[in-house]
């Protein structure tokens, strides 16, 4: 299983390999695909992120978390990163990770697709 190292403000996750001994091939296991339920939320990845009304530190942290999510191979990988404070919300099919003490990112996970798809539904202060 891969591991994570922090390089300045960016996350790097080593690729996870599957070695097929019978055919003598090495495959990189699929990574998650990120989609946005609201097209405005996609601004978080662009220079127009200020239009979301989020503080700059939250935008930078959110971008780092998106890199981690995108490079994860499954929900289990996300759950293993204690710094994400990943949890499944009760009473819904949404999951949540902490961006900082105040802000959260909520998303739905579709593991029936290949690669698994994460639908970002909310970035903000849920309080």
MDAnalysis code that builds the backbone (N, CA, C; Angstrom):
import MDAnalysis as mda
import numpy as np

u = mda.Universe.empty(381, n_residues=127, atom_resindex=np.repeat(np.arange(127), 3), trajectory=True)
u.add_TopologyAttr("name", ["N", "CA", "C"] * 127)
u.add_TopologyAttr("resid", np.arange(1, 128))
u.add_TopologyAttr("resname", ["UNK", "UNK", "UNK", "UNK", "UNK", "UNK", "UNK", "UNK", "UNK", "UNK", "UNK", "UNK", "UNK", "UNK", "UNK", "UNK", "UNK", "UNK", "UNK", "UNK", "UNK", "UNK", "UNK", "UNK", "UNK", "UNK", "UNK", "UNK", "UNK", "UNK", "UNK", "UNK", "UNK", "UNK", "UNK", "UNK", "UNK", "UNK", "UNK", "UNK", "UNK", "UNK", "UNK", "UNK", "UNK", "UNK", "UNK", "UNK", "UNK", "UNK", "UNK", "UNK", "UNK", "UNK", "UNK", "UNK", "UNK", "UNK", "UNK", "UNK", "UNK", "UNK", "UNK", "UNK", "UNK", "UNK", "UNK", "UNK", "UNK", "UNK", "UNK", "UNK", "UNK", "UNK", "UNK", "UNK", "UNK", "UNK", "UNK", "UNK", "UNK", "UNK", "UNK", "UNK", "UNK", "UNK", "UNK", "UNK", "UNK", "UNK", "UNK", "UNK", "UNK", "UNK", "UNK", "UNK", "UNK", "UNK", "UNK", "UNK", "UNK", "UNK", "UNK", "UNK", "UNK", "UNK", "UNK", "UNK", "UNK", "UNK", "UNK", "UNK", "UNK", "UNK", "UNK", "UNK", "UNK", "UNK", "UNK", "UNK", "UNK", "UNK", "UNK", "UNK", "UNK", "UNK", "UNK"])
u.atoms.positions = np.array([
    [0.832, -1.176, 0.000],
    [0.000, 0.000, 0.000],
    [0.878, 1.242, 0.000],
    [0.462, 2.289, -0.684],
    [1.232, 3.517, -0.775],
    [1.278, 4.268, 0.537],
    [2.105, 5.260, 0.568],
    [2.202, 6.102, 1.747],
    [2.251, 7.549, 1.306],
    [2.101, 8.449, 2.251],
    [1.995, 9.862, 1.929],
    [3.118, 10.631, 2.586],
    [3.704, 11.562, 1.861],
    [4.719, 12.445, 2.403],
    [4.331, 13.865, 2.048],
    [4.615, 14.795, 2.942],
    [4.322, 16.198, 2.662],
    [5.563, 16.883, 2.104],
    [5.434, 17.510, 0.952],
    [6.480, 18.337, 0.389],
    [5.920, 19.747, 0.335],
    [6.424, 20.616, 1.158],
    [5.927, 21.977, 1.359],
    [4.421, 21.910, 1.573],
    [3.627, 22.504, 0.696],
    [2.184, 22.488, 0.916],
    [1.468, 21.475, 0.029],
    [2.215, 20.625, -0.671],
    [1.593, 19.653, -1.555],
    [1.783, 18.234, -1.014],
    [0.845, 17.381, -1.342],
    [0.894, 15.984, -0.911],
    [1.373, 15.145, -2.071],
    [2.178, 14.156, -1.735],
    [2.642, 13.215, -2.736],
    [2.297, 11.820, -2.234],
    [1.633, 11.060, -3.050],
    [1.297, 9.686, -2.690],
    [1.966, 8.781, -3.697],
    [2.775, 7.862, -3.197],
    [3.436, 6.927, -4.097],
    [2.404, 6.038, -4.766],
    [2.610, 5.707, -6.027],
    [1.668, 4.839, -6.722],
    [1.608, 3.450, -6.073],
    [0.433, 2.856, -6.148],
    [0.244, 1.510, -5.635],
    [0.286, 0.563, -6.836],
    [1.146, -0.425, -6.767],
    [1.331, -1.337, -7.879],
    [0.747, -2.708, -7.569],
    [0.239, -3.332, -8.606],
    [-0.192, -4.724, -8.523],
    [0.682, -5.495, -9.502],
    [1.358, -6.501, -9.003],
    [2.242, -7.293, -9.861],
    [1.516, -8.578, -10.242],
    [1.304, -8.750, -11.529],
    [0.665, -9.938, -12.071],
    [1.773, -10.926, -12.413],
    [2.019, -11.873, -11.540],
    [3.138, -12.806, -11.701],
    [2.925, -13.770, -12.879],
    [1.665, -14.081, -13.160],
    [1.387, -15.025, -14.236],
    [1.759, -14.417, -15.600],
    [1.395, -13.141, -15.814],
    [1.679, -12.492, -17.093],
    [2.911, -11.595, -17.035],
    [3.563, -11.554, -15.883],
    [4.762, -10.757, -15.662],
    [4.562, -9.294, -16.058],
    [3.470, -8.715, -15.554],
    [3.160, -7.312, -15.804],
    [2.952, -6.592, -14.478],
    [3.211, -5.310, -14.496],
    [2.972, -4.468, -13.332],
    [1.901, -3.444, -13.708],
    [0.863, -3.332, -12.874],
    [-0.232, -2.413, -13.135],
    [-0.313, -1.403, -11.993],
    [-0.569, -0.134, -12.338],
    [-0.852, 0.851, -11.303],
    [-2.346, 0.782, -11.014],
    [-2.689, 0.657, -9.743],
    [-4.092, 0.563, -9.339],
    [-4.778, 1.902, -9.588],
    [-6.032, 1.858, -10.032],
    [-6.789, 3.057, -10.388],
    [-6.888, 4.056, -9.244],
    [-6.910, 5.305, -9.603],
    [-7.093, 6.413, -8.670],
    [-8.519, 6.925, -8.790],
    [-8.956, 7.694, -7.811],
    [-10.317, 8.220, -7.817],
    [-10.455, 9.383, -8.799],
    [-11.645, 9.507, -9.331],
    [-11.980, 10.594, -10.233],
    [-12.815, 11.598, -9.439],
    [-12.528, 12.884, -9.581],
    [-13.253, 13.914, -8.834],
    [-14.183, 14.663, -9.766],
    [-15.441, 14.746, -9.367],
    [-16.470, 15.522, -10.072],
    [-17.084, 16.490, -9.064],
    [-17.698, 17.557, -9.556],
    [-18.315, 18.548, -8.694],
    [-19.817, 18.579, -8.954],
    [-20.622, 18.429, -7.893],
    [-22.073, 18.432, -8.025],
    [-22.564, 19.805, -8.480],
    [-21.925, 20.854, -7.996],
    [-22.245, 22.224, -8.383],
    [-21.068, 22.759, -9.197],
    [-21.298, 23.237, -10.417],
    [-20.185, 23.722, -11.243],
    [-19.372, 24.841, -10.585],
    [-19.999, 25.619, -9.698],
    [-19.272, 26.679, -8.999],
    [-18.178, 26.114, -8.104],
    [-18.396, 24.929, -7.551],
    [-17.391, 24.327, -6.669],
    [-16.101, 23.997, -7.420],
    [-16.190, 23.832, -8.735],
    [-14.999, 23.529, -9.535],
    [-14.027, 24.708, -9.565],
    [-14.484, 25.902, -9.175],
    [-13.592, 27.068, -9.102],
    [-12.457, 26.849, -8.115],
    [-12.633, 25.933, -7.175],
    [-11.618, 25.701, -6.143],
    [-10.287, 25.293, -6.773],
    [-10.318, 24.733, -7.959],
    [-9.099, 24.283, -8.641],
    [-8.518, 25.331, -9.583],
    [-9.175, 26.481, -9.694],
    [-8.737, 27.498, -10.651],
    [-8.313, 28.770, -9.925],
    [-7.912, 29.756, -10.719],
    [-7.547, 31.065, -10.160],
    [-8.784, 31.854, -9.747],
    [-9.963, 31.351, -10.054],
    [-11.210, 32.024, -9.689],
    [-11.786, 31.506, -8.374],
    [-10.979, 30.866, -7.569],
    [-11.446, 30.293, -6.303],
    [-11.966, 31.360, -5.350],
    [-11.514, 32.601, -5.513],
    [-11.979, 33.682, -4.638],
    [-13.486, 33.915, -4.769],
    [-14.083, 33.489, -5.882],
    [-15.522, 33.660, -6.094],
    [-16.358, 32.793, -5.156],
    [-15.749, 31.804, -4.532],
    [-16.467, 30.954, -3.572],
    [-16.613, 31.625, -2.213],
    [-15.857, 32.695, -1.990],
    [-15.952, 33.407, -0.712],
    [-15.233, 32.717, 0.426],
    [-14.292, 31.851, 0.105],
    [-13.522, 31.143, 1.127],
    [-12.203, 31.862, 1.376],
    [-11.694, 31.809, 2.610],
    [-10.384, 32.405, 2.885],
    [-9.280, 31.708, 2.071],
    [-8.216, 32.442, 1.721],
    [-7.126, 31.847, 0.917],
    [-6.494, 30.612, 1.559],
    [-6.352, 30.600, 2.865],
    [-5.768, 29.427, 3.534],
    [-6.663, 28.198, 3.364],
    [-7.969, 28.399, 3.367],
    [-8.911, 27.292, 3.178],
    [-8.841, 26.783, 1.745],
    [-8.722, 27.684, 0.793],
    [-8.607, 27.288, -0.616],
    [-7.358, 26.434, -0.820],
    [-6.218, 26.869, -0.275],
    [-4.975, 26.102, -0.422],
    [-5.078, 24.740, 0.237],
    [-5.637, 24.699, 1.427],
    [-5.789, 23.420, 2.133],
    [-6.750, 22.500, 1.382],
    [-7.808, 23.064, 0.843],
    [-8.781, 22.272, 0.092],
    [-8.141, 21.674, -1.160],
    [-7.304, 22.438, -1.834],
    [-6.598, 21.915, -3.008],
    [-5.691, 20.747, -2.626],
    [-5.019, 20.874, -1.484],
    [-4.168, 19.776, -1.014],
    [-5.000, 18.523, -0.738],
    [-6.164, 18.698, -0.110],
    [-7.032, 17.555, 0.199],
    [-7.560, 16.912, -1.077],
    [-7.850, 17.725, -2.095],
    [-8.317, 17.172, -3.368],
    [-7.253, 16.298, -4.018],
    [-5.988, 16.682, -3.878],
    [-4.893, 15.870, -4.411],
    [-4.848, 14.522, -3.694],
    [-5.023, 14.546, -2.381],
    [-5.021, 13.296, -1.612],
    [-6.185, 12.411, -2.037],
    [-7.374, 12.997, -2.161],
    [-8.551, 12.220, -2.568],
    [-8.345, 11.633, -3.959],
    [-7.854, 12.442, -4.872],
    [-7.658, 11.996, -6.248],
    [-6.660, 10.846, -6.349],
    [-5.663, 10.831, -5.494],
    [-4.636, 9.796, -5.540],
    [-4.975, 8.569, -4.702],
    [-6.066, 8.615, -3.976],
    [-6.479, 7.452, -3.181],
    [-7.076, 6.390, -4.101],
    [-6.877, 5.139, -3.745],
    [-7.401, 4.062, -4.585],
    [-8.765, 3.571, -4.121],
    [-9.125, 3.836, -2.853],
    [-10.407, 3.383, -2.328],
    [-10.775, 4.188, -1.085],
    [-11.969, 3.934, -0.592],
    [-12.419, 4.590, 0.637],
    [-11.526, 4.212, 1.809],
    [-11.040, 3.014, 1.813],
    [-10.161, 2.553, 2.891],
    [-8.886, 3.397, 2.969],
    [-8.348, 3.775, 1.832],
    [-7.161, 4.617, 1.809],
    [-7.449, 5.966, 2.458],
    [-8.606, 6.546, 2.151],
    [-8.985, 7.823, 2.768],
    [-9.176, 7.678, 4.268],
    [-9.786, 6.592, 4.660],
    [-10.039, 6.352, 6.086],
    [-8.724, 6.192, 6.863],
    [-7.701, 5.684, 6.216],
    [-6.417, 5.460, 6.883],
    [-5.627, 6.737, 7.129],
    [-5.920, 7.810, 6.391],
    [-5.257, 9.091, 6.633],
    [-5.942, 9.779, 7.814],
    [-5.347, 9.671, 8.975],
    [-5.942, 10.244, 10.185],
    [-6.042, 11.758, 10.100],
    [-5.128, 12.404, 9.382],
    [-5.142, 13.862, 9.288],
    [-6.358, 14.390, 8.530],
    [-6.999, 13.561, 7.706],
    [-8.198, 13.991, 6.986],
    [-9.422, 14.054, 7.891],
    [-9.383, 13.313, 8.988],
    [-10.537, 13.188, 9.891],
    [-11.781, 12.797, 9.079],
    [-11.608, 11.769, 8.289],
    [-12.641, 11.246, 7.399],
    [-13.752, 10.604, 8.209],
    [-14.997, 10.901, 7.851],
    [-16.105, 10.192, 8.488],
    [-17.300, 10.128, 7.553],
    [-18.095, 9.106, 7.745],
    [-19.327, 8.936, 6.999],
    [-20.435, 9.565, 7.833],
    [-21.216, 10.449, 7.223],
    [-22.256, 11.153, 7.963],
    [-23.454, 10.243, 8.185],
    [-23.972, 10.282, 9.393],
    [-25.122, 9.445, 9.734],
    [-26.368, 9.961, 9.029],
    [-27.197, 9.045, 8.577],
    [-28.462, 9.401, 7.958],
    [-28.361, 9.824, 6.500],
    [-27.171, 9.781, 5.924],
    [-27.024, 10.111, 4.499],
    [-25.880, 9.292, 3.920],
    [-25.725, 9.380, 2.611],
    [-24.628, 8.653, 1.965],
    [-23.421, 9.549, 1.743],
    [-23.393, 10.705, 2.415],
    [-22.273, 11.628, 2.269],
    [-21.136, 11.301, 3.226],
    [-19.940, 11.665, 2.787],
    [-18.746, 11.571, 3.624],
    [-18.229, 12.985, 3.846],
    [-17.378, 13.136, 4.860],
    [-16.865, 14.457, 5.191],
    [-15.414, 14.372, 5.619],
    [-14.624, 15.360, 5.190],
    [-13.264, 15.507, 5.707],
    [-13.093, 16.943, 6.188],
    [-12.173, 17.117, 7.123],
    [-11.908, 18.446, 7.664],
    [-10.885, 19.160, 6.803],
    [-11.178, 20.407, 6.474],
    [-10.203, 21.249, 5.790],
    [-9.357, 21.954, 6.848],
    [-10.021, 22.492, 7.852],
    [-9.350, 23.053, 9.029],
    [-10.322, 22.953, 10.203],
    [-10.092, 23.692, 11.283],
    [-10.963, 23.584, 12.451],
    [-12.413, 23.965, 12.150],
    [-12.614, 24.873, 11.223],
    [-13.950, 25.403, 10.960],
    [-14.589, 24.855, 9.687],
    [-13.827, 24.653, 8.642],
    [-14.374, 24.314, 7.324],
    [-14.310, 22.816, 7.042],
    [-15.292, 22.353, 6.235],
    [-15.397, 20.942, 5.876],
    [-15.632, 20.792, 4.378],
    [-15.292, 19.621, 3.884],
    [-15.610, 19.243, 2.507],
    [-16.472, 17.994, 2.582],
    [-17.636, 18.055, 1.954],
    [-18.533, 16.891, 1.932],
    [-18.619, 16.365, 0.505],
    [-18.737, 15.045, 0.417],
    [-18.777, 14.426, -0.906],
    [-19.501, 13.096, -0.840],
    [-19.934, 12.649, -2.016],
    [-20.538, 11.326, -2.169],
    [-19.543, 10.471, -2.936],
    [-19.484, 9.214, -2.583],
    [-18.531, 8.299, -3.190],
    [-19.270, 7.227, -3.972],
    [-18.959, 7.106, -5.247],
    [-19.558, 6.087, -6.104],
    [-18.479, 5.064, -6.456],
    [-18.484, 3.945, -5.740],
    [-17.467, 2.911, -5.979],
    [-17.890, 1.898, -7.026],
    [-19.075, 2.093, -7.627],
    [-19.512, 1.177, -8.675],
    [-18.835, 1.496, -10.008],
    [-18.302, 2.713, -10.124],
    [-17.614, 3.091, -11.365],
    [-16.147, 2.695, -11.289],
    [-15.515, 2.629, -12.442],
    [-14.094, 2.307, -12.487],
    [-13.397, 3.406, -13.245],
    [-12.574, 4.219, -12.684],
    [-12.180, 4.287, -11.275],
    [-13.310, 4.863, -10.413],
    [-13.238, 4.680, -9.079],
    [-14.272, 5.239, -8.193],
    [-14.384, 6.752, -8.380],
    [-15.617, 7.259, -8.305],
    [-15.872, 8.681, -8.520],
    [-16.289, 9.346, -7.216],
    [-15.686, 10.484, -6.934],
    [-16.035, 11.303, -5.771],
    [-16.784, 12.520, -6.291],
    [-18.007, 12.733, -5.783],
    [-18.816, 13.890, -6.150],
    [-18.759, 14.885, -5.001],
    [-18.045, 16.000, -5.188],
    [-17.948, 17.032, -4.160],
    [-19.268, 17.785, -4.118],
    [-19.929, 17.794, -2.958],
    [-21.243, 18.431, -2.839],
    [-21.215, 19.721, -2.020],
    [-20.191, 19.894, -1.171],
    [-20.177, 21.059, -0.288],
    [-18.734, 21.355, 0.153],
    [-18.379, 22.623, 0.099],
    [-17.117, 23.096, 0.671],
    [-17.462, 24.359, 1.444],
    [-17.298, 24.319, 2.742],
    [-17.631, 25.495, 3.522],
    [-17.735, 25.217, 5.004],
    [-18.405, 26.143, 5.701],
    [-18.606, 26.058, 7.137],
    [-19.979, 25.462, 7.413],
    [-20.072, 24.241, 7.929],
    [-21.370, 23.609, 8.143],
    [-22.070, 24.076, 9.425],
    [-21.405, 24.881, 10.215],
    [-21.985, 25.288, 11.503],
    [-22.951, 26.434, 11.358],
])
